[in-house]
Amino acid sequence: MTTHSFHRRRLVTIITEATLEGAILADIDALGPSGYTVTEARGKGSRGIQSGSWGLASNLRIEIVCDETLAPKIAATVHQKYASNYGMVIYVSDVEVLRADRY
Amino acid sequence: MAFPSSRGERPGPVPRGIDCFGRRFGMWAMADWSFTKQGPGGRISPLCLSPWGLFVMPSLDPVILFFILGVVAGLSRSDLRLPAPIHDFLSMVLLLAIGLKGGVALSQQPLGEVVPQVIAVGLMGGLMPLLAFPVLYRLGHLPRADAASVAAHYGSVSVGTYAVAAAFLAHHDVTFEDHMPVFVAVLEIPAIVVGILLARGLEKGTRWGRMAQEVFLGRGLVLLIGGLLIGLGAGPEGVAPIKPLFFDLFKGVLALFLLDMGLIAAGHLGDLRRHGVFLLGFGLVMPLVGATIGATLGSALGLSVGGVALLSTMAASASYIAVPAAFRMIVPEANPALSLGASLGVTFPFNILLGVPLYYQLALQVHAFMEAL
């Protein structure tokens, strides 16, 4: 029987406006994570309701699993560049992953 | 036919309940009183007296009723909602259909004749933000970035409004130059460039490369110009096999698109409550100024009544796709709620419900005036 061992990594989650997708993913990519996941999102925040009904009213949820040194860099870079002018939520959390060599 | 065609004909019997509305609507829209003169002997159908004849507006193109349904559903907080991919698909079909139609038209006429018109329309697109900006900045006391953003929205064009105007003219048997979609593509660009210059000046920090990417590779322009090029290359026989989707279903797609736009416009009415009556007034007056400029230019370029009406509508319309997307990236400090509140919450509904028939009447008047000269 195979035993699965979990390893601790950090998960950076960014929820922001869909129009930022191209620019923000290029910035994240430049910092060198092994990958990211993007899902469409909608919700309510300080800038009102993002209904997801069309492009400018759509949000994205970008998730990046990475190690402890990269996570704050990604969060800080994105925050510094975009947070003042765009709707944005950023949080970092601990996750347990399999196949740790990938992150 | 509730509206006189460009040929001044009133072919066939007048359907019950239609003419009476046309006359009433024409007067209501402060339009051409010749409706009453040209009507068939002033006969008023009994249907005019029924609530249906009075209020449901039977001569109105049914696609407009879909828009009204969307607005009513949105304002009454119905759970009706079209997912974003459906919105994207509908606007994609409209953009490609409009592009294809223009491309096919271009394939059948010398390009040299269109080039001077394209340059003139492009200049108009660049001029309109310059007219709107001082009003917004000085009179409206909007921050510079917001004034530039709203001005750019009103210099650019709304493809949805163009589609409604084209459908309106077809509905009333008014012909227009087939290459009009080229002007839609041309009008998308200059206002964005002028708007960004108004917001930023020629400072070094402006990301012109990024702006070029946003302007030329934006979804709307890629589909519109792509459709134009495909239509130009394929010609009328080439596009015949895809005609059922893009041309035969056009009105159905437009109806669904307008239903969705009604829901979206209803969502932006709240923005106006927060941002005051100035934008409401601007959103109503600026289209009239634009329409007059567009009608004058169209007439000077020698376009037909239908063509003048379409150029007038384009100049009256305000962008809600290309300009907000570009400004969001290049001038992010501009508040999109202001510009979209005006363009989607006020100007789009105004143009769809009242503007298009009004601009057609304006085109008739301008055309008659120019002929009298």
Interface residues (C-beta under 8 A of the other chain):
Chain A: E17 T19 L20 A23 E40 R47 G48 I49 S51 G52 S53 W54 G55 L56 A57 S58 Y82 N85 Y86
Chain B: R81 L82 P83 A84 H87 D88 D260 L263 I264 G267 I321 P324 A325 R328 M329 P332 E333 P336 A337 L340
